[in-house]
Amino acid sequence: MYKVIFPEANNEYIKEAAARLSDICEPVLLESDLQSAAVKVLDGDVDAMIAGIDYSSRDVILATRDIIGIADGKQTFSSLFVAKFPDGRRIIISDGATCKNPNSAQLADIIELANDAAAKILDEEPRVAILSFSTFGSGGKDPSMDKTAEALNIIHERRLDIIVDGEMQLDTAVNPRVGEKKAAARGGSEVAGKANVLIVPDINSGNILYKSLEQFAGATVAGPILLGFAKPVSDLSRGSTVEDIILTAESLIRLI
């Protein structure tokens, strides 16, 4: 059974979540010792780390970067959220926690990292939509649309196996009727109306989107789960509930 370390064992939500997680992992509890927990992950004493309900995101990300390190061959680190709706549906949102305003190369890296993680977390094939205020050029000219086009070119040269499309508005990405209508003029889309991985243009939109789903749509949200590092780590939102922590652990274990 995989070992997941929690360096905030004095938090009541962590205690309750850990007690409920014992059937899917072996929780290892430490009290307020983030650096020691990261060292245990690096040394292989545990398989993953979940922190951040009391520590700041900066603390968790820096400990992960400086102690655990970036994964071999990766240039960018990012994150994702897993939103689980009351009907059981799940979608992934990336990146809403680490890369504030990615350039086209970083956006391509975010797409690749999110796709590969989604392939393990979701029970279906990832279909990646790059979100925008515009759908397939409907917004005229804008630097954000140029960035999306450049990122798509990079991905298409690098990874033909990734099913990705954009730029597109949120309803185009997830609503089959709207997606089919708006994609018809360009001969259709493998993603429009069927997306389960949503790539946001910047950290502002990602943070707002995931918290909107949580607060208004009743979604349970895992993460942010950090991507691009040598070992699986999650930087919890400080507003995380027990259910969020459990979903985070369930999702993170799939990345080990």
C-alpha positions, 0 to 999 in steps of 0.5 A: 500500500502506498504511503502518503505523508501529511506534514500538518497532522495538527489540523483537524481536517487532516486527522479526519481525512487520514482516518478515512483514507486508511483503506486506500493508502497508509497515511503518515502524519507529521506535525508542522514539519514540511521540510522533513516530509519533503525529504522523506518523499525524496528518499523514498520513505514515502510515496507522495505528500499532501500539504498546504491546508495550513502552509502557504502555497509558496511554502509547499511549492518551494519545498517541493522544488528545492528538496524533491526537485523537477522531474527529469526532462521537464522545463516547466512545473504546473498544477491541476485541480480535479473537480468532481460533481455531485453526479460523479462526473469529473473534469480537470482544470490546469493551471490555476496555481503555479504559472501566473501568465504562461508564454506559449512554450510554457502553455504547451508544457502545461497542456502536456503535463495535464494530459499525461496526468489526466490519462491516469486520474480520469477513467476516460481518454483525455480531451483537452480544451484551451479556454478563451473568451473567443472560439476558433477566431471569433474574438478577432485578433488578440495576443492570447489567441496568438499564444494559444495557436503557438502552443498548439503548434508546439504540441502538434510537433511534439505529441501527436497522441494528445487530443487538444483543440482551441481556442474555445469558450467554456460552453463550447468546450463542455456543452455538446450542442454548443460545441457541435454548432460552433465547430461545424464551420471549421469541419468539426472538432474532436474536443468541442463539446466533449472536453474533460481537461480545461486549460486556462489562459492564466492563474487568475482565470484558473483560480476563479474557475475552480472556486466557482465550481466549488462554491456554486456548483457543489463540486468537490475539488482535489488539489492543486496537484503539482505537476512536473516534479520528481514525485507526486505532491499536492498543495491543498487549498487552505479552504479545503474540506475533508472531502477535498482532501480525500479526493486529493489523496485518491487522485494523487495515488493514481500518479505514483 
